[in-house]
């Protein structure tokens, strides 16, 4: 082969190779109508989750900060009725000086702190701060969602009038 023909062969090979890389359109059958797919316009509808709600999450919406009065939960002992990661029967006491006392039925009391500032509740356990949403608060129920590093923990508390208010450590 001569030197002048090599660039032509190389160019022809490149054109053939690139042509083989193009996306092929599927052949249509002769005389078959092509149906256009249509989908419903759902842009005006609210988004829906396909996840099944957990029983505790069904009614879990945060209480507006302005509606929360710390006096409703401070100076009382609350018992865990149901929780996603806390043993039922564990008690929580929010002392007026900002001390948080958590006492499980099978352990020793844990002393931490709590703060309520600008409508936001923060729990401090073993030196770690966790923001907490107050989902429900009335005379018979105190429902919290603590945002721990491992994920949110829902805690449903009820009054524990049979337990004495602990003292500061």
Secondary structure, 3 states (H helix, E strand, C coil): CCHHHHHHHHHHHHHHHHHHHCCCCCCCCCCCCCCCCCCCCCCCCCCCCCCCCCHHHCCCCCCCHHHCCHHHCECCEEEEEEECCCCCCCEEEECCCCEEEEECCCCCCEEEEEEEECCEEEEEECCEEEEEEEEEEECCEEEEEEEECCEEEEEEEEECCCCCCCCCC
